[in-house]
């Protein structure tokens, strides 16, 4: 833990001082024998209210579990689907499709070949299943669309056979509770990114071949139409060669504009390569969607050389042409138009995916598989930057770290003027609205605040940041129980801002 703490301090030193902050919305618990697959928002009841669906695999019982929660993270019900899968040797993906009066679950999984299964979501009954030969299913992803009032789903897969690594897209028609494989396209499908407001999608393809220590292959990005699956443009080809004396290749190739909800005119790719099991290079490359021409490329990255663990499009200054991605112990925001890094910082959360609801609110899903729970975060406030890439925060700044925490957390806040510290206080409430503790910053640290009062430190009269520590004890110095707590900053008995935090024991 010491080296993690050191890395955290180092990042805070070299990166921007003002961080993008994330607020914990809620935490979801799951069983020790369950493993997270993915999550999504779905209006499953057709009532214009989205539910959160979290998919798990129950390895012991060979089940795919779909837990349904409301927007506040409260459990509603659970569905379980018999799903034979080699969970130690293959990927799994799932997606709910709501169409008219029918609710389907489509799942792609590995078991002596890869299977695409269609379930009735309400009854949990397997309706149909297609099987394809393979040795190992590396990756799979599912999207769906309507064509001439008919329901289709696109399933992209990346898989191994003898001496080859392949990728493929299947266009499947769902009709009379059956899956009909209407067409497929080889060397596509590692990733499928729907291009909003168009009839097209972007797809990453991978093809590799070789044996006895020699292996060659390539990745590429294509723009395909949903109707015919035909690619009208290809770009971003990235080749590699592996020999017995040179082990490595492309270790990650992804499309970064996930959750983008605006018109596309360009695609941003990220590729990372290794050589002899060590990092070799990384490139951010942006391509024009009409010509396929390279608009810009960059090797620069201020948060290290690790794999990107989660990524999403994000609004900055209310504009949509930015991406945010996490890697190692850092998070970075990049302008898709010109490739500039506009912000980077130490990561205070470590999400494994980012999902979006219909209101375009981003949820950063952090899987704590040690304690068997998910933490779902949102941005504390909209991201705004100045012309010289300085992060702008609201006048009232309030946050705590770590969050969730055990047993203590540091609460930071900002005041317009140092003199306000005399009347500033932090009040903490439990989920029932009962006050459990009041913290007075001027009493917690009297010596430094005496200096502030006399003007013996820089920044007097300007926005100044303070902090207090809460040790999870109430006003009687008794330890409080685990759960959600609310804290608010008051100045002159007026509430300036309120936030949520979670104590986990």
C-alpha positions as CSV (number, residue, x, y, z in Angstrom):
1,X,0.0,0.0,0.0
2,X,2.9,2.4,0.6
3,X,4.0,2.4,-3.0
4,X,0.4,3.1,-4.1
5,X,0.2,6.0,-1.7
6,X,3.6,7.3,-3.1
7,X,2.3,7.0,-6.6
8,X,-0.8,8.9,-5.6
9,X,1.3,11.8,-4.1
10,X,3.6,11.8,-7.2
11,X,0.7,12.2,-9.6
12,X,-0.8,15.0,-7.5
13,X,2.6,16.7,-7.7
14,X,3.1,16.5,-11.4
15,X,-0.5,16.8,-12.7
16,X,-3.0,19.6,-12.6
17,X,-3.8,20.9,-9.1
18,X,-7.5,21.2,-9.6
19,X,-9.1,17.7,-10.1
20,X,-12.1,16.5,-11.9
21,X,-14.2,15.1,-9.1
22,X,-16.5,12.1,-9.0
23,X,-19.5,11.7,-6.6
24,X,-20.6,8.3,-5.3
25,X,-24.2,7.8,-6.2
26,X,-24.7,4.4,-4.7
27,X,-23.1,1.0,-4.0
28,X,-24.4,-2.4,-5.1
29,X,-23.5,-5.7,-3.3
30,X,-23.2,-9.1,-5.0
31,X,-22.5,-12.6,-4.0
32,X,-19.0,-14.0,-3.6
33,X,-19.6,-16.7,-6.2
34,X,-20.7,-14.1,-8.8
35,X,-18.4,-12.3,-11.2
36,X,-19.3,-9.0,-13.0
37,X,-20.0,-9.2,-16.7
38,X,-21.3,-5.7,-17.6
39,X,-24.1,-3.2,-16.8
40,X,-26.5,-1.0,-18.8
41,X,-29.5,1.2,-18.5
42,X,-32.7,-0.1,-20.0
43,X,-36.3,1.1,-19.9
44,X,-37.4,-2.4,-19.3
45,X,-41.1,-1.6,-18.4
46,X,-41.7,0.8,-21.3
47,X,-42.7,3.5,-18.8
48,X,-40.0,6.1,-19.8
49,X,-38.1,5.3,-16.6
50,X,-34.8,3.5,-17.0
51,X,-33.7,0.7,-14.8
52,X,-30.1,-0.3,-14.1
53,X,-29.3,-3.8,-15.2
54,X,-26.2,-5.5,-13.8
55,X,-25.1,-8.8,-15.3
56,X,-23.1,-11.4,-13.4
57,X,-22.1,-15.0,-13.9
58,X,-22.8,-17.5,-11.2
59,X,-19.9,-19.9,-11.8
60,X,-21.1,-22.6,-9.4
61,X,-24.5,-22.9,-10.9
62,X,-23.6,-22.0,-14.5
63,X,-26.0,-19.1,-14.6
64,X,-26.1,-15.7,-16.1
65,X,-27.8,-13.4,-13.5
66,X,-29.4,-10.1,-14.4
67,X,-30.1,-7.9,-11.3
68,X,-32.5,-5.0,-11.8
69,X,-32.2,-1.8,-9.8
70,X,-34.0,1.5,-9.9
71,X,-32.1,4.8,-10.6
72,X,-31.2,5.1,-6.9
73,X,-29.5,1.7,-6.8
74,X,-32.4,0.0,-4.9
75,X,-32.8,-3.7,-5.8
76,X,-36.1,-4.5,-7.6
77,X,-35.7,-8.1,-8.8
78,X,-33.4,-10.7,-10.3
79,X,-33.5,-13.0,-13.3
80,X,-31.4,-16.1,-13.8
81,X,-30.6,-17.9,-17.1
82,X,-29.1,-21.3,-17.6
83,X,-25.9,-20.5,-19.5
84,X,-23.3,-23.3,-19.8
85,X,-20.0,-21.5,-20.3
86,X,-16.3,-22.1,-19.7
87,X,-15.9,-19.0,-17.5
88,X,-12.1,-19.6,-17.2
89,X,-11.7,-19.7,-20.9
90,X,-13.7,-17.2,-22.8
91,X,-15.5,-13.9,-22.7
92,X,-19.3,-13.4,-22.2
93,X,-21.6,-10.5,-23.1
94,X,-25.3,-9.8,-22.7
95,X,-27.9,-7.3,-23.8
96,X,-31.6,-6.8,-23.2
97,X,-33.7,-5.9,-26.2
98,X,-37.2,-4.4,-25.5
99,X,-39.4,-4.4,-28.6
100,X,-43.1,-3.8,-28.4
101,X,-44.5,-6.3,-25.9
102,X,-41.5,-8.6,-26.0
103,X,-38.4,-8.4,-23.8
104,X,-35.5,-10.5,-25.0
105,X,-32.0,-11.2,-23.5
106,X,-29.3,-12.0,-26.0
107,X,-26.1,-13.6,-24.7
108,X,-22.8,-14.6,-26.3
109,X,-20.6,-17.1,-24.4
110,X,-18.0,-19.8,-24.8
111,X,-18.6,-23.5,-24.3
112,X,-17.1,-26.0,-26.8
113,X,-17.5,-23.3,-29.4
114,X,-19.1,-19.9,-29.0
115,X,-22.9,-19.7,-28.6
116,X,-25.3,-16.9,-29.3
117,X,-28.4,-17.5,-27.1
118,X,-31.9,-15.9,-27.1
119,X,-33.9,-15.9,-23.9
120,X,-37.3,-14.6,-22.9
121,X,-36.4,-12.2,-20.2
122,X,-39.5,-12.4,-18.1
123,X,-39.9,-16.2,-18.2
124,X,-36.1,-16.9,-18.2
125,X,-36.7,-19.5,-20.9
126,X,-34.1,-20.3,-23.6
127,X,-35.8,-19.7,-26.9
128,X,-33.0,-20.4,-29.4
129,X,-29.3,-20.9,-29.7
130,X,-26.7,-20.8,-32.4
131,X,-23.3,-22.5,-32.1
132,X,-20.0,-21.8,-34.0
133,X,-16.7,-23.7,-33.7
134,X,-13.9,-22.1,-31.8
135,X,-11.1,-22.8,-29.3
136,X,-11.3,-19.6,-27.3
137,X,-13.7,-16.6,-27.4
138,X,-11.6,-13.6,-26.7
139,X,-14.3,-10.9,-26.9
140,X,-17.9,-10.4,-27.8
141,X,-20.3,-7.4,-28.1
142,X,-24.0,-7.0,-29.0
143,X,-26.0,-4.2,-30.5
144,X,-29.5,-4.2,-32.0
145,X,-31.6,-2.2,-34.6
146,X,-34.8,-2.1,-36.5
147,X,-34.9,-2.6,-40.2
148,X,-38.3,-2.4,-42.1
149,X,-40.1,-3.1,-38.8
150,X,-38.0,-6.3,-38.3
151,X,-35.8,-6.7,-35.2
152,X,-32.1,-7.5,-35.8
153,X,-29.1,-7.8,-33.5
154,X,-25.4,-7.4,-34.4
155,X,-23.1,-9.7,-32.6
156,X,-19.4,-9.1,-33.0
157,X,-16.8,-11.7,-31.8
158,X,-13.1,-12.2,-31.6
159,X,-12.0,-15.8,-31.3
160,X,-9.2,-18.4,-31.8
161,X,-9.1,-21.5,-33.9
162,X,-6.1,-23.6,-34.7
163,X,-3.2,-21.4,-35.8
164,X,-5.5,-18.4,-36.4
165,X,-7.1,-15.5,-34.4
166,X,-10.3,-14.3,-36.2
167,X,-13.1,-11.8,-35.8
168,X,-16.5,-11.8,-37.2
169,X,-19.8,-9.9,-37.3
170,X,-23.2,-11.8,-37.3
171,X,-26.4,-10.1,-38.4
172,X,-29.2,-12.0,-36.7
173,X,-32.9,-11.6,-37.3
174,X,-35.1,-12.2,-34.3
175,X,-38.4,-13.7,-35.6
176,X,-40.9,-16.0,-34.0
177,X,-38.6,-16.4,-31.0
178,X,-35.8,-17.7,-33.2
179,X,-32.4,-16.4,-34.2
180,X,-31.8,-16.4,-37.9
181,X,-28.2,-15.8,-39.1
182,X,-28.9,-13.7,-42.2
183,X,-25.3,-12.8,-43.0
184,X,-21.9,-12.5,-41.5
185,X,-18.7,-10.7,-42.2
186,X,-15.2,-12.0,-41.5
187,X,-12.4,-9.9,-40.0
188,X,-14.7,-7.5,-38.2
189,X,-16.4,-7.3,-34.9
190,X,-13.8,-7.0,-32.1
191,X,-15.6,-3.9,-31.1
192,X,-18.8,-2.4,-32.5
193,X,-19.5,1.3,-32.0
194,X,-22.9,2.6,-33.2
195,X,-22.6,6.0,-35.0
196,X,-25.5,7.9,-33.6
197,X,-27.9,9.6,-36.1
198,X,-26.7,7.4,-38.9
199,X,-27.4,3.9,-40.4
200,X,-23.7,2.9,-39.8
201,X,-21.4,1.5,-37.2
202,X,-17.7,1.5,-36.7
203,X,-16.0,-1.9,-36.2
204,X,-12.6,-3.1,-35.3
205,X,-11.4,-6.2,-37.1
206,X,-8.5,-8.5,-36.2
207,X,-6.9,-11.3,-38.2
208,X,-3.8,-13.2,-37.1
209,X,-2.1,-16.4,-38.2
210,X,1.0,-18.5,-37.6
211,X,2.5,-21.4,-35.6
212,X,5.8,-22.6,-33.9
213,X,6.7,-19.2,-32.5
214,X,5.9,-17.2,-35.7
215,X,2.8,-15.1,-35.8
216,X,1.6,-12.2,-37.9
217,X,-1.6,-10.2,-37.9
218,X,-3.3,-6.8,-38.2
219,X,-6.0,-4.7,-36.8
220,X,-8.1,-2.2,-38.7
221,X,-11.2,0.0,-38.3
222,X,-14.1,0.0,-40.8
223,X,-17.3,1.8,-41.2
224,X,-20.1,-0.6,-42.1
225,X,-23.9,-0.2,-42.8
226,X,-26.4,-2.1,-40.7
227,X,-28.4,-3.4,-43.8
228,X,-25.7,-5.1,-45.8
229,X,-22.8,-5.2,-43.3
230,X,-20.6,-4.0,-46.2
231,X,-17.7,-1.7,-45.2
232,X,-17.6,1.5,-47.3
233,X,-14.3,2.7,-45.9
234,X,-11.4,1.1,-44.0
235,X,-8.5,2.8,-42.1
236,X,-6.2,2.6,-39.2
237,X,-4.5,-0.6,-40.2
238,X,-2.0,-1.7,-37.6
239,X,0.2,-4.7,-38.4
240,X,2.5,-6.8,-36.2
241,X,5.0,-9.7,-36.5
242,X,6.1,-12.1,-33.7
243,X,9.1,-14.4,-33.9
244,X,10.7,-16.7,-31.3
245,X,13.2,-13.9,-30.6
246,X,10.7,-11.1,-30.5
247,X,7.5,-11.7,-28.5
248,X,4.9,-9.0,-28.5
249,X,2.4,-7.3,-30.8
250,X,-0.7,-5.2,-30.5
251,X,-2.0,-5.5,-26.9
252,X,-4.9,-3.1,-27.1
253,X,-6.8,-1.5,-30.0
254,X,-10.0,0.3,-29.1
255,X,-12.4,3.0,-30.3
256,X,-12.5,5.7,-27.6
257,X,-15.8,7.5,-28.4
258,X,-18.1,5.3,-26.3
259,X,-21.3,6.9,-25.1
260,X,-21.0,9.6,-27.8
261,X,-24.5,11.0,-28.4
262,X,-24.0,13.5,-31.2
263,X,-23.2,13.5,-34.9
264,X,-19.9,11.7,-35.8
265,X,-17.5,13.2,-38.3
266,X,-14.3,11.4,-37.1
267,X,-13.2,8.3,-35.2
268,X,-10.5,8.3,-32.5
269,X,-8.5,5.0,-32.1
270,X,-6.0,4.0,-29.4
271,X,-3.4,1.3,-30.1
272,X,-0.8,0.0,-27.6
273,X,2.0,-2.4,-28.5
274,X,4.4,-4.6,-26.5
275,X,7.8,-6.1,-27.3
276,X,9.2,-9.0,-25.3
277,X,6.4,-8.5,-22.7
278,X,7.3,-4.9,-22.2
279,X,5.6,-1.7,-23.3
280,X,6.8,-0.6,-26.7
281,X,4.6,2.2,-28.0
282,X,1.1,3.8,-27.9
283,X,-0.7,6.0,-30.5
284,X,-3.8,8.0,-30.5
285,X,-5.0,8.3,-34.1
286,X,-8.0,10.3,-35.4
287,X,-9.5,9.5,-38.8
288,X,-12.0,11.4,-41.0
289,X,-15.2,9.4,-41.5
290,X,-15.7,10.5,-45.1
291,X,-12.3,9.9,-46.6
292,X,-10.6,7.7,-44.0
293,X,-7.7,10.1,-44.0
294,X,-5.6,10.6,-40.9
295,X,-6.5,13.9,-39.2
296,X,-3.9,13.8,-36.5
297,X,-1.9,11.3,-34.4
298,X,-0.1,11.6,-31.0
299,X,2.1,9.5,-28.9
300,X,1.9,11.8,-25.9
301,X,0.1,10.7,-22.7
302,X,0.6,12.2,-19.3
303,X,-0.8,9.2,-17.3
304,X,1.6,6.5,-18.2
305,X,1.8,3.5,-20.5
306,X,-0.6,1.0,-19.0
307,X,-3.7,-0.4,-20.7
308,X,-6.7,1.9,-20.9
309,X,-9.2,0.3,-18.4
310,X,-12.3,2.5,-19.1
311,X,-13.1,5.2,-21.5
312,X,-16.0,7.4,-22.7
313,X,-16.9,10.5,-24.6
314,X,-17.4,13.4,-22.2
315,X,-18.7,17.0,-22.4
316,X,-16.2,19.8,-21.8
317,X,-17.6,23.4,-21.9
318,X,-20.8,21.8,-23.0
319,X,-19.1,20.6,-26.2
320,X,-19.2,16.8,-27.1
321,X,-15.9,16.3,-28.9
322,X,-13.8,15.1,-26.0
323,X,-12.9,11.7,-24.5
324,X,-11.9,10.7,-21.0
325,X,-10.0,7.6,-20.3
326,X,-8.4,5.9,-17.3
327,X,-5.2,4.0,-17.1
328,X,-2.9,3.0,-14.3
329,X,-3.4,5.6,-11.5
330,X,-4.4,8.4,-13.8
331,X,-7.3,9.9,-15.8
332,X,-6.9,12.1,-18.9
333,X,-9.2,14.2,-21.1
334,X,-8.3,14.7,-24.8
335,X,-9.8,17.0,-27.5
336,X,-10.8,14.8,-30.4
337,X,-10.6,17.7,-32.9
338,X,-6.9,18.4,-32.5
339,X,-5.5,15.7,-30.1
340,X,-4.6,18.1,-27.4
341,X,-4.6,16.8,-23.8
342,X,-6.7,19.4,-21.9
343,X,-6.5,17.8,-18.5
344,X,-4.8,14.9,-16.6
345,X,-4.8,14.0,-12.9
346,X,-4.5,11.2,-10.4
347,X,-7.4,8.9,-10.6
348,X,-9.5,8.9,-7.4
349,X,-11.7,6.1,-8.8
350,X,-10.8,3.0,-10.8
351,X,-13.8,2.2,-13.1
352,X,-13.8,-0.9,-15.3
353,X,-16.6,0.6,-17.5
354,X,-18.5,3.8,-18.2
355,X,-22.2,3.6,-19.1
356,X,-24.8,6.3,-19.9
357,X,-28.5,6.7,-19.5
358,X,-31.0,8.4,-21.8
359,X,-30.4,11.8,-20.1
360,X,-26.7,11.5,-21.1
361,X,-25.6,11.2,-17.5
362,X,-22.3,9.2,-17.3
363,X,-22.0,6.5,-14.6
364,X,-18.5,5.3,-13.8
365,X,-18.7,1.7,-12.6
366,X,-16.0,0.6,-10.2
367,X,-15.9,-3.2,-9.4
368,X,-14.5,-4.0,-6.0
369,X,-14.3,-7.7,-6.4
370,X,-12.5,-8.1,-3.1
371,X,-15.4,-6.8,-1.1
372,X,-18.0,-7.9,-3.7
373,X,-19.7,-4.7,-4.5
374,X,-20.0,-2.1,-7.3
375,X,-19.5,1.6,-6.7
376,X,-21.3,3.8,-9.2
377,X,-20.0,7.4,-9.6
378,X,-21.1,10.4,-11.6
379,X,-19.2,13.7,-12.3
380,X,-19.6,16.0,-9.3
381,X,-20.2,19.0,-11.7
382,X,-19.9,19.8,-15.4
383,X,-16.3,19.9,-16.7
384,X,-15.2,23.4,-17.8
385,X,-11.7,24.6,-18.8
386,X,-10.2,27.9,-19.7
387,X,-8.5,28.7,-22.9
388,X,-5.1,27.7,-21.5
389,X,-6.5,24.3,-20.3
390,X,-7.0,25.3,-16.6
391,X,-9.8,23.4,-15.0
392,X,-12.5,25.7,-13.8
393,X,-14.5,24.7,-10.7
394,X,-17.6,26.2,-9.2
395,X,-17.2,28.9,-6.5
396,X,-18.1,26.4,-3.8
397,X,-15.9,23.4,-3.8
398,X,-16.7,20.4,-1.6
399,X,-15.4,16.8,-1.7
400,X,-14.1,13.9,0.3
401,X,-11.5,11.3,-0.3
402,X,-11.4,8.4,-0.1
403,X,-15.1,7.6,-0.9
404,X,-16.1,5.0,-0.1
405,X,-14.0,5.0,3.1
406,X,-13.1,3.0,6.2
407,X,-12.6,4.2,8.9
408,X,-11.8,7.9,8.0
409,X,-12.1,10.3,5.2
410,X,-10.8,13.8,4.5
411,X,-13.4,16.4,3.6
412,X,-12.1,19.3,1.5
413,X,-13.9,22.6,0.9
414,X,-13.2,26.0,-0.5
415,X,-14.1,29.4,0.9
416,X,-14.2,32.7,-1.0
417,X,-12.4,34.5,1.9
418,X,-10.3,33.2,4.7
419,X,-12.3,35.2,7.2
420,X,-15.3,32.9,6.5
421,X,-13.5,30.1,8.4
422,X,-14.7,31.5,11.7
423,X,-18.3,30.6,10.8
424,X,-17.7,27.6,8.5
425,X,-18.7,24.1,9.6
426,X,-19.3,20.6,8.2
427,X,-22.4,18.9,9.2
428,X,-22.9,15.1,8.7
429,X,-26.2,13.3,8.5
430,X,-27.2,9.7,8.2
431,X,-29.6,8.3,5.6
432,X,-32.6,9.1,7.9
433,X,-31.6,12.8,8.0
434,X,-30.4,12.7,11.6
435,X,-27.3,14.8,12.3
436,X,-24.5,12.6,13.6
437,X,-21.6,15.0,13.8
438,X,-20.6,18.7,13.3
439,X,-17.0,19.5,12.4
440,X,-15.6,22.9,12.9
441,X,-12.5,23.4,10.8
442,X,-11.2,26.3,12.9
443,X,-11.3,24.2,16.1
444,X,-9.9,21.1,14.5
445,X,-6.7,22.9,13.4
446,X,-6.4,26.1,15.6
447,X,-2.7,26.8,15.0
448,X,-2.7,27.1,11.2
449,X,-5.9,29.0,11.3
450,X,-4.4,31.5,13.8
451,X,-1.9,32.2,11.1
452,X,-4.6,32.6,8.5
453,X,-6.4,35.1,10.7
454,X,-3.3,37.2,11.0
455,X,-2.7,37.1,7.3
456,X,0.7,35.3,7.7
457,X,0.0,32.9,4.8
458,X,-0.4,33.6,1.1
459,X,-3.9,33.7,-0.4
460,X,-5.7,35.8,2.2
461,X,-8.9,37.2,0.8
462,X,-8.8,34.7,-2.2
463,X,-10.5,31.3,-2.7
464,X,-8.7,29.1,-0.2
465,X,-9.0,25.4,0.3
466,X,-9.4,23.8,3.8
467,X,-9.9,20.2,5.0
468,X,-11.2,18.4,8.0
469,X,-11.0,14.7,8.8
470,X,-14.0,12.6,9.9
471,X,-13.1,9.3,11.7
472,X,-16.6,7.9,11.3
473,X,-17.5,8.7,14.9
474,X,-20.7,10.6,16.1
475,X,-20.9,13.5,18.4
476,X,-20.5,11.1,21.4
477,X,-17.4,9.7,19.8
478,X,-19.1,6.4,19.1
479,X,-18.3,4.6,15.9
480,X,-21.2,4.8,13.4
481,X,-22.5,1.9,11.3
482,X,-21.8,1.3,7.6
483,X,-24.0,3.1,5.1
484,X,-24.6,6.3,3.1
485,X,-24.0,9.6,4.8
486,X,-24.6,13.2,3.6
487,X,-22.3,16.1,4.5
488,X,-22.9,19.8,3.9
489,X,-20.8,22.9,4.2
490,X,-22.4,25.8,6.1
491,X,-21.1,29.4,6.4
492,X,-23.0,31.8,8.7
493,X,-25.5,28.9,9.1
494,X,-26.3,29.0,5.4
495,X,-25.9,25.8,3.4
496,X,-23.3,26.3,0.6
497,X,-23.2,22.8,-0.9
498,X,-24.1,19.2,0.0
499,X,-22.5,15.9,-1.0
500,X,-22.9,12.1,-0.4
501,X,-20.3,9.6,0.9
502,X,-20.3,6.0,1.9
503,X,-18.7,4.2,4.9
504,X,-17.9,0.6,4.3
505,X,-16.7,-1.6,7.1
